[in-house]
Amino acid sequence: MVTLKIIPQKFSFEKPTLTNGKGEIISHGINVSIDIDSFQADKREIKKDLTAIFAEVLECFD
């Protein structure tokens, strides 16, 4: 019997939190990890989904 194992691709992005000499935050950091099924990924759909996700996240900060 043959067993098929699909290994997703993982993308990680990190922007560290920046502070000044007094320890005050200048720019908040963010960490993003994305796992994608590389065999069934549709780049256009992924871009559309990520755009919608980030738009929702940004609305939380308004």
Phi, psi and omega in degrees: 000138179260131177250124179266128177238120179264122180258117180288159174270144179238129178244134178233137178232139179219132172236113184289157174287131180256132178235157176270185182297338180270359181086007178279139182286125177267317181215127180286146180271169178209141174237130180229131175234132182230126174253128183232136173287104189293341180276336184240016183284133174247110186304321181294318179293319179298315179299317179296316180295316180295321177299316180294319180297312181293327177296319179294318180298316181295329178295331179295335183267356180279000000 
